[in-house]
Amino acid sequence: MAFTARDWLGVGFASLVIHAAMIGGVVYATLHAAPSDARVRMDTTVVLLAPQERQKPADPAPVQLADALKGFQTVTVPAQNPTDIPPVDLQERFDPKDYSGSGVVVPRAGLEPARGLLPKGF
């Protein structure tokens, strides 16, 4: 038995009606699930605070380290971020010649490095 276009249209319409009814039932049940609270509630509590003068906190004494830090130790965090950071020039072009080349991988065990990765002299 083969289905015709008219049969498929009937099945599609029946599916649409069933799904629409299910979605409508779920929406209706959701809207009426919780009891409604029709009482009007007002909150008139207002607190006004007068502005106070801010006092500059006393500068903490600088921490002196007796020895260089070794292993896991607690490091104190500065109270304020530094404000003397130099400005960044976004128009400046990057020039790789300005850098020393430290951190470049040096070949080991007789392996040939890829050309152009090492500074001159290696």
Wavefront OBJ file of the C-alpha trace (Angstrom):
o trace
v 0.000 0.000 0.000
v 1.582 3.281 -1.107
v 0.746 6.610 0.422
v -0.385 9.354 -1.907
v 0.173 13.072 -1.541
v -3.338 13.407 -0.142
v -2.559 10.807 2.558
v 0.649 12.637 3.534
v -1.275 15.914 3.722
v -3.781 14.317 6.096
v -1.036 12.872 8.313
v 0.776 16.217 8.406
v -2.419 18.072 9.322
v -3.237 15.577 12.075
v 0.305 15.931 13.491
v 0.007 19.721 13.436
v -3.327 19.631 15.301
v -2.050 17.178 17.940
v 1.165 19.145 18.578
v -0.699 22.469 18.744
v -3.146 21.010 21.270
v -0.314 19.628 23.408
v 1.601 22.930 23.416
v -1.580 24.873 24.189
v -2.354 22.520 27.084
v 1.124 22.903 28.532
v 0.950 26.712 28.303
v -2.496 26.782 29.907
v -1.406 24.454 32.728
v 1.732 26.512 33.356
v -0.146 29.811 33.564
v -2.651 28.460 36.076
v -0.296 26.244 38.114
v 0.691 28.734 40.856
v -1.831 30.538 43.025
v -1.974 34.219 42.205
v -1.259 36.886 44.797
v -3.349 39.971 44.008
v -2.372 41.944 47.119
v -0.602 45.227 46.501
v 2.598 45.534 48.447
v 4.378 48.815 48.965
v 7.823 49.411 50.344
v 8.288 52.978 51.502
v 11.481 52.592 53.482
v 13.989 55.213 52.352
v 17.376 55.710 53.951
v 19.296 58.893 53.205
v 22.947 59.062 54.166
v 24.803 62.319 54.413
v 28.055 62.338 52.422
v 31.117 62.092 54.613
v 34.546 63.452 53.931
v 36.889 60.734 52.827
v 40.077 60.582 54.777
v 43.229 59.431 53.060
v 44.383 56.198 54.692
v 47.812 56.250 56.267
v 50.558 54.887 54.016
v 51.580 51.417 55.166
v 55.196 50.976 56.075
v 57.211 49.382 53.262
v 57.926 45.713 53.796
v 61.608 44.870 54.088
v 62.663 41.406 52.998
v 65.551 39.981 54.981
v 66.483 37.311 52.436
v 65.618 36.604 48.855
v 62.465 34.588 48.463
v 63.075 30.859 48.468
v 60.497 28.218 47.652
v 56.844 28.878 48.435
v 56.428 31.989 50.533
v 53.720 34.569 50.958
v 54.246 37.730 48.928
v 52.523 40.946 49.992
v 50.379 42.712 47.429
v 50.817 46.486 47.057
v 47.888 48.513 48.344
v 47.677 50.658 45.192
v 48.471 49.981 41.570
v 51.393 51.969 40.132
v 50.336 55.069 38.206
v 53.649 55.784 36.474
v 53.261 53.191 33.693
v 54.537 54.630 30.398
v 51.954 55.209 27.670
v 51.573 52.696 24.851
v 52.120 53.915 21.288
v 49.814 51.837 19.077
v 51.170 53.449 15.900
v 54.709 52.156 16.522
v 55.792 49.341 14.195
v 57.243 46.090 15.518
v 60.910 45.606 14.605
v 62.344 42.164 15.434
v 65.903 43.567 15.183
v 65.328 45.397 18.483
v 65.296 42.159 20.444
v 68.310 40.158 21.585
v 67.106 36.715 20.544
v 67.096 35.301 24.057
v 64.744 32.396 24.389
v 65.592 31.015 20.953
v 65.741 27.231 20.799
v 69.301 26.035 20.163
v 69.680 22.718 18.289
v 70.848 19.698 20.252
v 71.960 16.153 19.460
v 73.169 17.135 16.002
v 69.693 17.971 14.682
v 69.530 20.530 11.920
v 67.377 23.577 12.862
v 64.799 24.994 10.491
v 66.307 27.774 8.385
v 65.651 31.344 9.512
v 64.730 30.586 13.121
v 68.112 31.206 14.747
v 69.992 34.500 14.930
v 73.177 34.924 12.943
v 76.192 33.223 14.466
v 74.556 29.908 15.352
l 1 2 3 4 5 6 7 8 9 10 11 12 13 14 15 16 17 18 19 20 21 22 23 24 25 26 27 28 29 30 31 32 33 34 35 36 37 38 39 40 41 42 43 44 45 46 47 48 49 50 51 52 53 54 55 56 57 58 59 60 61 62 63 64 65 66 67 68 69 70 71 72 73 74 75 76 77 78 79 80 81 82 83 84 85 86 87 88 89 90 91 92 93 94 95 96 97 98 99 100 101 102 103 104 105 106 107 108 109 110 111 112 113 114 115 116 117 118 119 120 121 122
